[in-house]
Amino acid sequence: MIRKDLHLHTVFCDGKGTAEEMAEAALRAGITTLGFSGHSHTPIDETYCMSPEGTLAYRKEIARLKEKYRGRIEILCGIEMDYFSDDDPTCYDYVIGSVHYVNANGRYYALDHSPECFREAVNDGFGGDPYALCEAYYALVGDVVRKTGASIVGHFDLVTKFQERYPLFDEAHPRYVAAWKKALAALLPTGAVFEINTGAISRGYRTSPYPAPPIREAIRRGGGKLILASDSHAPETLLYAFDRYENLI
């Protein structure tokens, strides 16, 4: 079983465990490499991310844990950099580049807060056209490596988070497929690695990981690489369902 997990969150942002609690849980789980990836400061919405002051405290705490656990577990200080973040990606061991918002009519809409927020984004921001929202989203995803300096692309098809319970569009629709294919074509030449992200499963939103099977197959055909990521927000969900999905990579 894979024993590396590079996508997790702590109480420094919207997680439920301290960094040290996550490290202790990782040791118990036999994890060999633990990568912290707090949500970068994003000025358009500070409700879920680290503040500038909190970011400094985060880096200091992860540096302390690196030394405390040296020789027992490899600890990395990463960041999940949102497209609209104002943080400095050069301060970290690695960067996960993600898109959590789209901009329409001068307003930023969160895509993963709730089904109601997503529906509001479709109706108010894109005139009730979910494919227009998806096209705007994937235009940002295709540019996320350039914008954030990421080496890992986070939850590529995040716009499908609520599709199982509250479907708003057809994932086989030509406009939707064309949008994600265009983003993928822009990202593959960068050499960035793509997540198979199990976070939405552990939190009860989905029964399968990001990205969808057609996207995973397109990544493989294009020569892209995949890694497993738990996107854990609590100590008990590290390595979540890795045993179930490690065959996908």
N, C-alpha and C positions, 0 to 999 in steps of 0.2 A: 504494500500500500504506500501511496505517496505520502511523505512526511514533511512537506514544505507548504506553508500557507502564507501568502504575501498580501492578502487583502483583509484587513480587520480594523475595527473601530473601537475606541475606548470612551471613557467619560470626558476626555478632552473635547470630543464632539458629540455625536449622538449615540454612542455606545453605552452599555450598561455595566461594564467592568472597568476597573482601573488597569493601567498598563501592566502593573506588577501581577495583578490577578490573571490577566491574559497570559503572561509569561509562565506563571505557575501552572496554569491549565495546560499550556503547551508542553511543558515538561512531563506532566502526567500522561499526556496523550502520545508521548514519544516523538514529538515534532523535532526535526533537526534544524530547520530554518524557519524563523518567525519574522515576518515583515509587517511592521506597523504602518498603517496608511491612513492617517487621520484626514478628515475632510478639510481641504485647504480653505483659508479665509476667502469668502465670496461676498463682496460688498452688496450685491443685489439682494441677498437673503442671508442674514446672520443667525437665523434660528437654529440651524443644524450643524454649523461648521465651527471650526476653531477661530477664536478672536486673534488679532495680531499678538496680544500679550500671551494668550493661551498657546499660540504656536511656538513661541520661544520656550515656554514651560514644557511643552510637549517634546521639543528637541532635546532639552536638558534632561528630561526624565528618561527618554529612550537611550541617550548616551550613558546615563547611570546604569540602566539595566544591561546594556551591552557589556559593561565591565563586571557587574555583579554576576552575570551568568556565563561569562567567558569560559570556554572549555566544556560547558554543559549543553549549550544551545546557541546557535548563531542567531543574533538579533540584528535586524536591519531597520533603519529609520527611513521609511518611505512616506509618500504623500499621495492622496487621491486628489488630483488637481482638476477642479471643474474648469470647463471651457471659459467661464467668466471670472475665474479666480484672479486675485492680484498678488499671489504669493510668488516667491522666487524658487523655481524648480531646481536650481543648482545647489540648494542647501541640503539635498536629500540623497540617499543611496540609490533610489529609483523613484519613478513617477508612474502612477496609473492615471491615464487621461480619460476623463468621463464627461458626458454631457447630461445635465440634470434639468436644464431649462431651455426654453425657446423664447425668442423675442418677437412680439407682434404688436404693431400699433403703439410702440413706445412702452410696452409693458412686458415684464418677464413672467412666464408661466412655468411653474414647477410641474414636472412630468410624472414624478413618482411619489407625491405626497399622499394622494388618495384618488379613488375613482371619480369622486365629485370634482376635484381640482382638474383632473385630466379632461373631463367632459366640459368644464368651464373653459379650458384652454381651446378646445375644439370649437365650441360655440361662439365665444366672445373674441377669441384671437384669430380664428381662421374661418369665420362665417359658417360654421357647421360642417366644414370639409375636413374630415380626419386625415385624408391623404395629403392635404396641403400642410397640415401640422407635421406629418411624418416626413415629408420632403424637406421642411425646414430643419427638423431634427437631424436627419441624415446628412444634410449639407454641413452642419456643425461637426458631426461625428467624423466625416471625411477629412476635416481640417484639424482634428483634435491633437494629433501628434505634432504638427507644425506649431500649433498654438501653445501647447503645454510642455513640449519636449519629452513626451511620455515614451517609455519603452514597453508599456503594457496598455492595451485598450480595454477599458472597463465596460462591462455589461453592454455589449455592442447594440443590442436591440431593446434597450430599456423601455421604449414606447409600448412594448407588449406586456408590461408588468401586470396589468389588470385584465388582460384579454380573456383569460380563462373564465373568470367570474362575470366580467362586465364587458363583453366584446363590443367594440365600436367600429371596427373595420375588418376587412378581409385580408389576411396576410398573404393570400395568393393573388391579390389584385395587381394588375400590371403596374400601376403607379407606385404601389408600395414596394414591389420587387425591384423596379427600376431604381428607386431611391436608395435602397440598401446596397444594391450592386454598384451604384456609382460611388458610394462612400467606401465600399470595400476596395474598389479599383484604385482609389486614392491612397488607401492605407497600406495595402500589401507591399508596394515598393519601399516603404519606410523601414521594413524589417521589424516593426513592433509586433509583440506577441499578443494574442487575443485570449481573453478569459473565457473559460467555461465556468460561469458564476452560479453558485448554488444558494446564494443569499436569499432570494425571493422564495425558495422552497422552505428554508428553515423558518422564515417569518410567516408562512402560510398563505402567500399570494399566488404561488404557482406550484405545479407538480412536476415541472421539468426545468432544467437550467437554461440560462441565456448562453449563447444565442440559439435560435431555432435550428433544427436539423438541416434545412436547406442552406442556411448561412454557414454552418460548420463545414458542410461539404464543399461549399464554394471557397472557403478559406483553405481547406486542404488542397483542392485542385489548383489554387493560385500559389501554392508553395508556402502558405502561412503556417505559423506554429500556434499551438494552443496550450494553455496551462489551466489547472484547476484553481479556483479561488472561492473561499467560503463567504467572503464579504461578511464576516462574522461581526455581530454587534454585542456578543455576550460570550463569556468563557466556554459555555457548554456547546457552542456551535462551531468551534474551530474544526477544520477538516470536514465540515458537514457534508455527508453523502459522498465523500471522495471514493469510498469503496464501491459505490454504486455506479460512478461515472468515470473512473480512471481509465476504463477501456476506450473512452472517447478521445483520449489524447495519445 
